[in-house]
């Protein structure tokens, strides 16, 4: 059985996962030198999962001025019509 096209995601999971697979946990522990081959794959210690936060890009000064001027111009146009 296949998944409907509307239910598929293009890039996989976009949100941060808070549970790692056993293989992912072992990889992280190996990077931190907290696990060796003699240790078994069961009863692994906990591994902290850091969430990546993407910051919004700041607008340039020229864009901020035009964005600020646009709403002000629309409010003055409304008051002139009344």
N, C-alpha and C positions, 0 to 999 in steps of 0.2 A: 504494500500500500504506500502511495506517495503522499507527500505533503502538498497541500494546495498552494498555488503561487502567491496568494495574498497573505499566507501565514509565514512564508519564508522571510528570513532576514538576509540582507546582502553581506553584511560584515560580521555576522555571528552575533554574539552577545555584546551589546553596547555598554550596558551598565556594569558596575563593579561586582564581582562575585565575592561572597564572604566565606565560602567553603571551598577548599582545595582538594583535588584528588590525591590519593596516596602518593602517586608518582611526582606530582607537583610539590608536595610537602617534602619528599625525600630530596628533590633537587634544591629546594630552599635550604634545607638543613645541611646539605653538602656544601653549599656556598658559604654558610656560616660556620663550617667545621664543627657541627654539633651531631653529626651522624657518620658512622663508618660502616663498611661492608659486614663487619662482624655483628653489628646490631641487627636485629630482625626488622622486618617491615611492619610489625605489629607494635602497638603501644608507643607510637611515635610521640615525641613532645609537641606541644602546641607551637604553631607558627603564626606570627602576626601578619595579617593581610592589610597592606596599605592601600587606601583608596586614592586614585589619581584625580585631582581636581583641576579642571581646565579653566583657566582664567579668561575672562572676556577681554578682547582687545580694546585698548583705549582709543578714543577718537582723536584725530589730529585737531589742532587748534582751529584751522579753517573750517573743518566740518562742524565743530561745536558751535561756532559763531553762526553759521548758516542754519543749523538746527534750532538754535535758540531764537533766531530772528523769524523763522517761519511761523511758529505758533503765535508770536506777538502780532505779526502782520494779519493773521486770520482773525484774531480777536478785535483788532481795530476795524477791520472790514465789517464785522458783524455789528459793531456799535454804530457805524456810519449809516447802515441800512435802517436802523430803528429811528 
